Amino acid sequence: MNRTTALLGSAALALTAASALAEGHMAGEMTIVSWGGAYSASQQNAYHTPYMENTGITIINDESSPEAVAKLRAMEEAGNITWDLVDVEAADAIRLCDEGLAMEIDHDEVLAAAPDGTSASDDFGDSIISDCFIPQIVFSTTMGYRTDLVGDTPPSNICAIFDLETYPGKRALNKRPLANMEWALLCDGVEKADVYDVLETEEGQERALAKLGTIKDQTVWWTAAAETPQLLADGEVVMGSTYNGRLFSAIAEQGQPIGMLWDEQMLDFDGWIVPAGLPEDRLARVLDYLKFATDTQRLADQAAYISYGPARASSAPLVGQHAELGIEMAPHMPTDPNNAQSVLVTQYDFWADYRDDIDAKFQAWLAQ
């Protein structure tokens, strides 16, 4: 099936689903795929539980988002799409859309307008990076460290990850190239503005891997973002990368002796894609859920449970205190001016184009 045919098929299915929704013919359960840990808990509190209470349907949580692209490819090949809604990062949304594995969405048709009548597409603005992508949050990949293991001079620069002399001990890094490659080049002397130009070359990729090679034997490679906070809490690593919301949870909610480094945090968008080819009753349920779960209030509600910035402009003024701790959440967001003085914005178009090739090279390097 070519892309044009797939998109026409998705459009026709969406119309059928809209009819099914209007007639009340919707599936009684949904399988929603996300990242687990504190992030899935924030989704559960902010919109899964309220939606289930309002509708009586069952939401089944699946934590397979780290493998979403590979698994959706396999489901398509087998002709058996078992997921109803999938949480992915921006670059993966572009890849899935380009491959016809995600359905194109008319954001203004499917999603609620802002309370003042601003259309959904205007309210989400630049966070709509693909016709298949429904944004939820702005997040960052950053570094946490054990405050009691870094001596009297806690790290203030991302390149501390490569400084084994000042900060001896194990590190934790994601078992995939995104963020690792950019930080490696920055810390090998590449100017920030040139990082992606260098990384698209074979020489640049080898240069990044060589820099990572200087700490390879001191690194624990994680596949789930919850691993780094646990490794830090257990004292098994002195520092490690993960998503800023996971570190917030460990620091503010669990009281762990962990600090967060905002220097050169990797800013990115995260959101939903709808798998292409869902039966009309399942698609109708997904569309009904999406309108609820991505409205202005719901996205602001999520920020009461985790320190990710809502993707809607109209949600930002509604961000208040943590639901349990009573602390103001705005200062803990990656977009807060005090935290965003030195950022590296993830180039999702780059990773959509180069991800498969660099992934393969990175995994081969790990196996050496």
N, C-alpha and C positions, 0 to 999 in steps of 0.2 A: 504494500500500500504506500503510495507516495504521500508527501506532506499535505498537498492540496486536498487530496481525497480524504485524508484523515481529518483535516480541519472542517471540511464540509460535513463529514459524518458527525463530528463533535457538535457542530452547530445544530444539525437536525436533531441529535439526541437531546441537546439542551432545550430545544423547543418542546420536544415530547416530555421531557422532565418537568418543564414549567407547567405543562398541562396536567401532568400527574400530581404536581404539588398543589395546583388549584383544586383538583378533585380529591385531594387527601390521600392519594395512593402512594404512600411513602414507606420505605423499609423500616422495620422495627428495631434495627440495631445498626451501628456503624463501627467499623474498625478504623481507628485514627492512629496514625504513625507519628511518633515524635522522638525526643532525645532522652527521655527518662530523667531521673533525679529531680533536682529543685525546679528545673524548667517545666517538666511535665506536671509537677505538683502545682505550679502556678497556673497552668492551663486548666487543670482539674478544678481548682478553686474558683478561677475567674469565669470560666464558661462551660466546661464539661458538666459539672454538677448542677449549675442553674438550668442548663438546657435539658438535662435528664429530668429534673424536677418539674419543668414546665411541660414536657412532652410525654414522659413516661417511657421513652426509648432507652436502650442500653448502649453505652459507648464502651467498646473494647479497646484498651490501650496497648499499643505495640511500640517497642523502643528501638525500632530498626532504622531510624533516620540516618545513622552513619553509613548504612549500606543501601540507602534508598535507590540510587541510580542502578546499581548492579541487580538488585532484586526486582525492580520494575522492568528492567530489560528481560530478565528471566521469565517473569510473569507474562509479558507480552509474547515472548517466544512460545510459551506453553499454552497461550490462549486462555489464561485463567487469572484474572485480576481479582485478588482477594482483599486488597486494601481499598478504603473509600476516600480517605483524605490523608495527605502526606505533608509533613513539616520538613522543609528543606532550606538550605542556604541559597542565596541569590544565584550563584554560579551554577549550581545543580539545577535550579529551576529553568535556566536558559538552556542547559543541555537537554533536559527532559522535554522541553517545548520544541526544540529544534528537531528532536528525534520522533516527534509525534506521540510521545508517551504521556504527555500532560495536555489537558484540554484548555483551549483558549477561552478566556472569560471576558465578557463585557462588564467591566467593573461597575459602571453606573447602573446597569440593569440588575446585577446580582447582589451588590452590596448596598447597605443603607447610606443615605446621605448624612452629612453632619447635622447636628441639631439646628443650625442656622440656615439650613438648606443648601450649603455648599456640596457640590457633587462629590461622590466617593473618589473619583479620579483626581479631582483638584485637591481633596483633603489628604489623600495619600501622596500626591505629587511625585517627586522623583524616585520614591521608593518602589514605584511600579516599574521594575526594570525589564519585565517581560509580559506579553499578553497572557501568559499562563500563570503568572505569579500574583498571589494575594498577600501583601505584606502584613506582618504582625509587629515586629520589633526591630529596633536598632540595637545591636550588641557588639561586643568586642572580644577578641581573643587577646589575652594579656598574661602577665606573669604574677604568680604568687610566691611568697617565700616565708620560711619559718623565721619569725622575729628573734627567736632565741638561739638561732644557729648561724646568724650572719655577722656576729660580732658587733662592734660599736659603730660600724659604718654600713647601715643597710643599703641595698642597691637602689640607685636612682636612675640607672640607665639600662636599657634592654640588653646591652652588650655584656652585662654582668653574667648572663647565662653562659658565656664563653670564657669567663674569667675563673679558671679553676684554682688559681693561686690565692686570690683574695677570698673566694667563696668555695672552698673545697667541699666535695660531697656529690651525691647523685642529683641529677636533674630529671624532670619528667617532661617529655615533649610528645605532641600528637604523632601518631604513626601514619602520617600523611604529609604531603609537602607544604600545603597552604600555611602561611605564616612562618613556618620554619625556614623556607627558602628566602623569603623577603628579609627576615631578620639576619640570616646568615650573610647576605650580600651587604646589608647596611653595616654590619659589624666587621665586614671585610673591606670597608672603605668606599663602597659605592654610594653616590649621592642619592638621596631619597627620590628625586625627580627622575633618576635614571634606572631605578631598580627593575621596572618591568621591561624596559628596553634591553637590559642586560640579561634578564631571566628568560627572554624568548630565544636566546641563542644557546647553542650546545655548550659553548665555552662558559657562558654565565651559569648554566645549570651545573656544570662540573665544578665551577668555582664555589657555588653555594654548598654543594655536597662536600667539597674539600674542607670548607669552614666547619660544617656540621661534624665532619670526621674528627675534628680536634676534641670533641666531647662525646663521641659516639659510645665509647666504652664506659662512660659515666652517666649514661642516659637510660631511663626506663621509658619505653615507648607505649603510650596509652591509646586505647581505641574508644573508650567512653569517657566523656568529660568529667564524670563523677570520680574518676580514678585519681586525678591529681589532688583534689581536696583531701581525699582519704590518705593518699601517700604522704601529704604534708602533715596531716593530723597525726599520723603514726610515726612521724620523724624519719621515714624511709628516704625522703628526698629533701634537699635544702631549698630547692626552688623548682617551679614547674609551670607550664602553660596550661590554661584552660579558659573557659568563658567567664567574663566578669561576674555574671550572676551567680555562678557556682562558688566563686571566691567570696562574694557578699554573703551568701548563705553560711559558709563555714565561719566567717569572721563575725558577722552580726548576730546570726541566729544560734550558732553553736559555740561561740566564744573561743574559737581555736586561736593559738598564738601564731597567726598568719597575717602578713602584710600584703598589700596589693600594689603592684607597679603599673602605673598608667603610661609610662614612656613608650612611645611608638606602638601603642595599642592598635590592633588591626580591626578597624570598624567595618561592619558588614550588616546586611539585612537578612532577616529570616522570615519565612512565611509559608503559606500553604500552596500546594498544587493539587488539582483534582486529576486522578488517573484517567486517561482517555479510555473510552469504551465501557463505562459503567452501565448496567441495566437502568432503565428509566426510574424504577422505584428507588434504587439506591442513590442515583444522581439527584432525584428530587429531595431526598432527605439531606444530602450533602449541601445543596444550595440553600435549603431552609436553615441548616445549622450555620453556614457561613455568614448569612445575613445577620444572624444573632451574635455570633462569636466575634465578629470584626467591627461591630458598631463602636461609636465613640466611647460610651461608658464602659463596655466590656474590656477594651484595650487599656483604658485607664485603670480598670480594676486589676488587671494582671500585674501592673506596676506596684501594687500593694503587697505583692508576694515575692517579687524578684526584681533586681535592679537593671532591667532592660527598658529602654525608651520606647514608648508606643509609636508605631509608624504613622498614625494619623495626627495631623497638626491639631485637630480639635480635641484630641485626647490629652495632649501635654498639659494644658492648664488644670486638668482634673486630677493630675497625679498628686497624691497627698502623702499620708503617712503609711508606714508598714502596718499591715492588718493586725499583727500581734505585738510588735515591739513598740509601736507608737512613734518611731523616728521618721523624720521627713525623708522621703525617698529621692527627691530630685538631686541632692548632692552626691548620690551614689550612682547616678547614671553615667554611662560613658560619654554622653554628649554634654554633661555639665562643663561649663567653661574652665573650671579648675582642673578637670580631669582630661580635657581635650586640648591641652597646650601643645602636645607633640603626638600626632596621630599619623597612621599610615592607612589610607582608605583602600580596602581590598578592591582590586580591579576584577570584578566578576566577569566581565567580557573576556579578559585574558584567561581566567581559569576555565571558562566555558570552552574556549578554543584549545587550551593546552593541557587540561587536567588529565586526560587519559594517558597521554604520552609521558608527562612528568610523573604521574602516579606510578607508571610501570618502571620508570628509571629509578624512582625513589625506593620502591619495594625491592628492586634488584640490588640496590646499594645496601639496604638494610640486611639483606641475606648474605652479603659478602663476609 
